[in-house]
Amino acid sequence: MNKKLVGSAVIGAAVLVIVVVQFVGGEEAPAAAPPPPSMPPTTTLPYQGTLEAYNFPDVAGGRGWSIQIPVPTGWIVTHENDRASYRNGPILLETDKVPITQEDALSGLKAVAAKAHQADSVVKPVAAGDFGDADAAEWDYTYLRDGYPVRAAVIGLGAGDSLVTIRYEAPPAEFDRNRGVLDAAMKVSAPG
């Protein structure tokens, strides 16, 4: 037999063995990474900010003003009249402007709580200065939606004859973990 032919056959067989070992045997491939958790990722607000604005007309020759609320980006957004809803899975951030006949945000938010049949829930004033000169209150409560508990916090800002609200809700187990969404939204620009 020809030495060149034998040498080529040996080299070819060696290459074939290496290829077969790589595809068939050898080390097992690492296990696939587990699927991501079902909870939505946390949201960051962009540096320039996405804002939900509630404008108020000129009063007595003034220039008018607005309340601007930082809102999450990348969430499903719906608008209905003055209400804007931002949803990411079970997490909701909602802003709204409702008329009130009460003199202050605390009384106005208590009236909203009573209308929602939550009159026995906690409504308390927010420390002065947290929202400029705007009068503010906070309402915390838990309710059942489709048989499951949902925890909610509502901030009410007095704005003349209106109450601008920022409502954050989540399942109780997710509420504190995602509270940064509400904390970011509370960095409003309010009249000052």
C-alpha positions in Angstrom: 0.0 0.0 0.0 1.1 3.5 -0.7 2.5 5.3 2.3 0.9 8.6 1.3 -2.5 6.9 1.1 -2.1 5.3 4.5 -1.0 8.6 6.0 -4.0 10.5 4.5 -6.4 7.8 5.8 -5.0 8.0 9.3 -5.2 11.8 9.4 -8.8 11.6 7.9 -9.8 9.1 10.6 -8.4 11.3 13.4 -10.3 14.3 12.1 -13.5 12.3 11.9 -13.0 11.1 15.5 -12.6 14.7 16.7 -15.7 15.9 14.9 -17.8 13.0 16.2 -16.6 13.5 19.8 -17.5 17.2 19.5 -21.1 16.6 18.3 -22.0 13.3 20.0 -20.0 12.9 23.2 -17.7 14.8 25.4 -19.0 17.2 28.1 -22.6 17.9 28.3 -23.8 21.4 27.4 -24.6 23.6 30.4 -28.2 23.6 31.5 -30.3 26.4 30.0 -30.8 29.4 32.2 -34.1 29.4 34.0 -36.9 31.6 32.5 -37.1 35.1 33.8 -39.5 35.7 36.7 -43.1 36.5 35.9 -42.9 39.9 37.6 -42.2 42.9 35.4 -38.8 44.5 35.7 -38.5 47.6 37.8 -38.9 50.9 35.9 -36.4 53.7 35.7 -37.4 57.1 34.8 -35.5 58.7 31.9 -33.1 61.6 32.7 -35.2 64.1 30.8 -38.3 62.7 32.3 -41.7 61.7 30.9 -44.3 63.8 32.6 -48.1 63.8 33.0 -49.1 67.4 33.3 -52.3 68.9 34.7 -52.6 72.5 33.5 -54.5 75.2 35.3 -55.7 78.4 33.6 -54.7 81.9 34.3 -56.3 83.2 37.4 -56.8 86.9 38.1 -54.3 87.9 35.3 -51.7 85.4 36.4 -49.7 83.2 34.1 -51.3 80.0 35.0 -49.4 77.0 36.3 -49.3 73.2 36.1 -48.6 70.1 38.2 -46.2 67.8 36.4 -45.8 64.2 37.6 -42.9 62.0 36.5 -44.3 58.7 35.1 -42.7 55.4 34.1 -41.6 54.8 30.6 -42.2 51.5 28.7 -45.4 50.7 30.5 -48.9 50.3 28.9 -50.5 53.7 29.0 -54.2 54.6 28.7 -55.8 58.0 28.9 -59.5 58.6 29.7 -60.5 62.3 30.3 -58.1 63.5 33.0 -57.0 60.0 34.2 -53.8 58.5 32.9 -53.0 54.9 33.8 -49.6 53.3 33.6 -49.6 49.5 34.0 -46.8 47.0 34.1 -48.2 43.6 34.9 -50.0 43.8 38.3 -48.3 47.2 39.1 -50.4 50.4 38.4 -49.5 54.0 38.6 -52.5 56.3 37.9 -52.8 60.1 37.9 -56.1 62.0 37.8 -57.6 65.4 38.3 -61.0 65.4 40.1 -63.2 68.4 41.1 -63.6 68.9 44.9 -65.9 71.1 46.9 -63.8 70.8 50.1 -61.4 73.5 51.2 -58.2 71.3 51.5 -56.6 68.1 50.1 -57.1 66.2 53.3 -60.9 66.7 53.3 -61.0 66.2 49.5 -59.2 62.9 49.7 -61.4 61.7 52.6 -64.4 62.5 50.4 -62.9 60.4 47.6 -62.3 57.6 50.1 -65.9 57.7 51.3 -67.3 57.7 47.8 -65.2 54.6 47.1 -66.7 53.0 50.3 -63.3 53.1 52.0 -64.3 55.8 54.6 -62.7 53.7 57.4 -59.3 53.6 55.7 -56.4 55.8 56.7 -56.2 59.3 55.2 -53.6 61.6 56.7 -51.9 64.9 55.8 -48.6 64.9 54.1 -45.8 67.0 55.7 -45.7 70.6 54.6 -43.1 71.3 52.0 -43.0 67.8 50.4 -44.9 69.3 47.4 -43.9 73.0 47.4 -46.8 75.1 48.7 -49.4 72.6 47.5 -51.7 71.1 50.2 -51.3 67.3 50.2 -52.7 64.2 51.8 -52.1 60.5 51.6 -54.6 57.6 51.6 -53.6 54.0 52.2 -55.9 51.1 51.9 -56.3 47.4 50.7 -59.2 46.1 48.7 -60.2 42.9 46.8 -60.0 42.8 43.0 -61.3 39.6 41.5 -61.0 37.9 44.9 -57.4 38.9 45.4 -56.1 41.6 47.8 -54.5 44.7 46.3 -52.7 47.4 48.3 -53.0 51.0 47.2 -51.6 54.4 48.2 -53.1 57.6 46.9 -51.4 61.1 47.2 -53.9 64.0 46.7 -52.6 67.4 45.9 -54.9 70.4 46.4 -55.1 72.5 43.2 -57.7 75.2 43.7 -61.1 73.6 43.1 -59.4 70.3 41.9 -57.6 67.4 43.6 -54.7 66.0 41.5 -54.2 62.4 42.6 -51.3 60.0 42.2 -52.4 56.4 42.8 -50.0 53.5 43.1 -51.3 49.9 43.6 -49.7 46.4 43.6 -50.3 43.0 45.2 -49.3 43.2 48.9 -46.2 41.0 48.3 -45.0 43.4 45.6 -46.1 46.7 47.1 -42.9 47.6 49.0 -40.5 46.1 46.5 -42.0 48.4 43.7 -42.7 51.5 45.9 -39.9 53.3 44.0 -42.5 53.9 41.2 -44.6 56.0 43.6 -41.6 57.7 45.2 -40.4 58.8 41.7 -43.9 60.0 40.8 -44.0 62.1 44.0 -41.2 64.3 42.7 -43.8 66.5 41.2 -43.3 70.1 40.1 -46.1 71.9 42.0 -46.9 75.5 42.5 -44.5 77.0 45.0 
